[in-house]
Amino acid sequence: MPIYAYRCVECDFAKDVLQRMSDPVLTDCPTCGKPGFRKQVTAAGFQLKGTGWYATDFKNAGSKPAAKSDTAPASAAPAATPAAPAADAA
């Protein structure tokens, strides 16, 4: 739930209120009782920093990454076989 900042235009009382977005806007000041309580516009409480979002951010643990079309899957690569021992020529 977002926190909204309110200020009374009559008595200058300020209060932050935790409300749902669907809740009605408060109008009556809790200190003076007059209908001058107004919602204020405030800055966002978070910042996005860095170079951006990545495909690995916020993935579900059970989801699989998208298949890439320019590379073959690892299971299609031939299995490595051990090299035959070299015969010693004397």
C-alpha positions, 0 to 999 in steps of 0.5 A: 500500500502506498503512503500519501502525504497530507497537509492542512491548508488551515492549520498547516498540520502534516501527516503521512497516511498509509492508504490503499489506492481505492480508499477515498481521499481524506478531507477533514483535518484530524487536528482542527476538524476543518475540510482543508486536508489536501493530498500533496505531490511527493517524490518517489521513494526509490531510484533505479540505478545501473545500466538497466534490466537483464533477462536474468533479473527477477526470474522464477526458480522454475522457469527455463531460459529462452532458447537461443537460435544462433547456438546449438544446445549443449546436448547436441555437441558430440561426447568427448572420447578418450584418446587412444594410447599411443604406441611406443615406437622403439 
